[in-house]
Amino acid sequence: MPRSPARITRLILFLACLAAPVIIAQERPHPDSTAPGPPVNSGVPQDSLRDLRGDSLSTDSLFVPFFPPAAGSLEPGRFAGTSLGTDSLEWFGARYTGDFLGWIPGIFPMEQSSEGQYSQISFRGADWRGTSVTLDGRPVTDPATSLYNLYQSSPAAYDQIEIVTGPRSFLYGLQGVGAAINLVSSDYSTFRPFTHLVYSEGPDGYGLFDGTYSQNISRRSNVSIGIRRQGTDGTFPNSMYEGWNVRAKFRSHLSRTVTLVLSDFYTSSRTDLNGGIDAARTQAGDLYDPKNAVLKNTDAYEKVERHDLALSLTGAFARDSITITRLTLYYSNSLREYRDEENRTLPNGILIRSDHRSSWSGASLTQTFLAGPLSFSAGGEIFGRQSEGSPNLGRQQHPGGNLWGRVEITPGRSARLSAFARMEHLLGSTFTGFGGDISLGISPLWTIFGGVSAAERPPNFFELFWTDSTVRRSTSPSAEHHLQAEIGMENSATDRFHLRAAAFARRISDAIQLSPYGESRFVFPGVEITQGGVETYYGLDASLNLRVWWISLEASGTLTLHAGEGDSPPRFPKGYARGGLFFRHLLFSDNLDLKVGIQGRLASSFRGDLFNPEAATFVRNLSGAAIGGAGSFDLLLIGRINDAYVHFVWENPVGLQYLTEAYYPGFAGGFRFGVSWTFLD
């Protein structure tokens, strides 16, 4: 089929962008980039404004403000989790934020394999309800759905993505008993105009554009704006997506040590929700055929509009990157319009038009400081979460508050001991979590670590309040109780070798179960909400980054076992791994940093979850067929030429057929390419 004029125009623009950095390449060396695996951020980063000079717009050239790098970090200066920095994000060839997270050991992404679709992150047996997502430390998870669609985030807008897993993850929100993800937005100080452009194009109408502009407007103030558009026509019927993200940030240094930041992130999206393949009505040979496969629903879609506003005051009174005081006021609102309309080729006879309005607001105060071998972090928050209008949730208003703290002692360079706790008051009850961890260097090369925690996960709005004919609730659930522990070893003596391996165990008591109900009665799976019993998960996870000569090996893997499941396919795969083998080297007088090779994923058989798009929730796949063990691989080429990154990704080149969730076929294959380019002036 010939290309449309619009696609030809986009291709010409891309080739022009590709040629330009080659033409203007300068003979100057570039430092070796961060290895494109999940690097561990340890130690104190350099202050980004250490070379700040006076602004030409002012005669006060001696005014040199201090502002900590990655000011929105969960733990400024001494972050203890995994941190994916700006440069390393460029080396994945990712479609969206979830692609990065899939490389973190212990995390299994249960994806619906199409732009804009809801995916969930599970970690060591904790599902999407145990994952918190924050932006610069403030919550962005919608209280009405308990979800954050990772397609609504813009990686080009971040300094780094922080991932906290293991025993201390609950510290940053009790929903994070499994994992806490913090998106740290970029803060610029640019005396010359700064522009960053990202463009990518692929099969099935896939397209992405992201543009950022920043400029200092005085010696004390900076303004940055950005816009992102991502979309696809989709492979299967009713899988179109178009999403827009507009962001703006204003920063002003009120004094040398106090900074005000005002930001607004606006999201607008339209997503078709087909519910995946209806396996019961699709012949086995047609499961991966877009023409013959029968979809759950060809009528349903949603529109989402949301604002995330924040005003923060950051004080660095000790003039270092660790002793930070931060006060944040935030307000978020979301309108989710769900529609099931009789305007498609094969209507299903159901007419639903429901609007769900929710909002959440609050004020948080955090303090970190370092005093010799002792470091301390603490915070408190008051908040309100509400469903302002919903035919299924009604009107819910629930104010609350929390307090948390962490104390860390470092008696020597090779030892660290931490204790932490959190208390949260919500829904008229108080929920708690506490724990501790330790790391000890047993040699110049090896460190052992371990930890344990006990935390409660409060029930979410859906579990407590959602009502319709497809939901049955036998009880009003109370908190789940998560007890988890880990022990492991790590070697990161050089930048060419990093190995981390851990054994883990998780026990969930009073587990809230979302089981299928009335499967033959409804288009989407009904939900029965029950509580009780104990679930126990245990296993191993590991990551490896190895560079020998010009060859780089990157891998992560997880073995997860569920006590009591016997030989039946489990909810999560027992074995899951991602890895890549690459040629990586600086070429042409160090002007080209090249990464080329193969990367892939492999998962054993599992049952997965069914998705109910109307309620935006996942239901366990108890009676449906299991997803067979399978995997896929991509061919990858990424090059950095001066300030431009160019990527070519041949996804699934041999057309492997596999499922990523019940029942969503993985990407059939295709060629995706693009460029990410930074300009000054």
Secondary structure, 3 states (H helix, E strand, C coil): CCCCHHHHHHHHHHHHHHHHHHHCCCCCCCCCCCCCCCCECCCCCCCCCCCCCCCCCCCCCCCCCCCCCCCCCCCCCCCCCEEEEHHHHCCCCCCCHHHHHCCCCCEEEECCCCCCCCCEEEECCECHHHEEEEECCEECCECCCCECCHHHCCHHHEEEEEEEECCCHHHHCHHHCCEEEEEEECCCCCCCCEEEEEEEECCCCCEEEEEEEEEECCCCEEEEEEEEEEEECCCCCCCCEEEEEEEEEEEEECCCCEEEEEEEEEEEEEEECCCCECHHHCCHHHCCCCCCCCECCCCEEEEEEEEEEEEEEEECCCCCCCCEEEEEEEEEEEEEEEEECCCCCCCCCCCEEEEEEEEEEEEEEEEEEEECCEEEEEEEEEEEEEEEECCCCCCEEEEEEEEEEEEEEEEECCEEEEEEEEEEEECCEEEEEEEEEEEEECCCCEEEEEEEEEEEECCCHHHHHCCCCCEEECCCCCCEEEEEEEEEEEEEEECCEEEEEEEEEEEEECCEEEEEECCCCCCCCEEEEEECCEEEEEEEEEEEEEEECCEEEEEEEEEEEECCCCCCCCCCCCEEEEEEEEEEEEECCCCEEEEEEEEEEEECCECCEEEECCCCEEEECCCCCCECCEEEEEEEEEEEECCEEEEEEEECCCCCCCEEECCEECCCCEEEEEEEEEEEC
